[in-house]
Amino acid sequence: MTPAIFNPRTRSLVRGNVLVFTSVAVATLLSKFPHIRATPWLVLPFLGCLAGMADTLRCIQKRWNLYHGGVMFCLYMDLMAIMLVLFFLVYPYLVWLGEA
């Protein structure tokens, strides 16, 4: 019997958050953070963040309660993580265009 976190058919808030955190960590390593480098491999962590946000979105409930508020908080966190990965992806190209 496997835990629910490994079953993609069940809703799991933990699985979505772990996927987003892992994607941000991988994006930070790929971009070599303080000295941000342009690499197309950053698209993979971006897609991982989108998948994690979709998995978190599945956990939302129709009626408002504290769990619903916690899921909304996690969705905002996922959105900030997506913007961070997009910054790592796009910023080096914008700097390159500004220097040209």
C-alpha positions, 0 to 999 in steps of 0.5 A: 500500500503506497502513501497518498502523496505518491498517487497522482490521482489523489489530491495532495497539498504536500506533493504540490508544494514539494514540487514547487520548492524542488523546482525553485531549488533546481532553477537556482542551481541551474542559473548559478544564482548570484551570477545569473547565467542564461540557459534554456534548461530553466524551462524545465523548473518553470514547467515543474512550478506550473505542475506543482501549482496545478496540483495545489489548485486541485486541493481548493474547496468550494466553501471557504474555511481555514483549509481553503485559506491555507490553499490560497496562501500556497497558491500565492506562494506558487505564483511568487515561485513561478515569477522567480523562475521566470526572472532567472529565465528572462533577466540574462536575455534582457541584460544582453539586449540592453548591452547590444 
